[in-house]
């Protein structure tokens, strides 16, 4: 199962999404920037990084998949691990 769309949806609202057994995606806020020479404005954004040390399941991703797919928590957990 491709869970990347679910991770993307969660990263829009949350700063950390943990994929059990893989790691955690961490978002860092980047404020808007103005380049004085080129007169370009870059909008605020999020920089995403992966921390492989975050292994414990916080349930956010699995619960999101469970409700989106209308399946049980256990079934969603198995979908993440396949």
Buried (B, 14 or more C-beta within 10 A) or exposed (E): EEBEEBBEBBBEEBEBBBBBEBBBBBBEEEEEEEEEEEEEEEEEEEEBEEEEEBEEBBBBBBBBBBEEEEBEEEEBBEBBEE
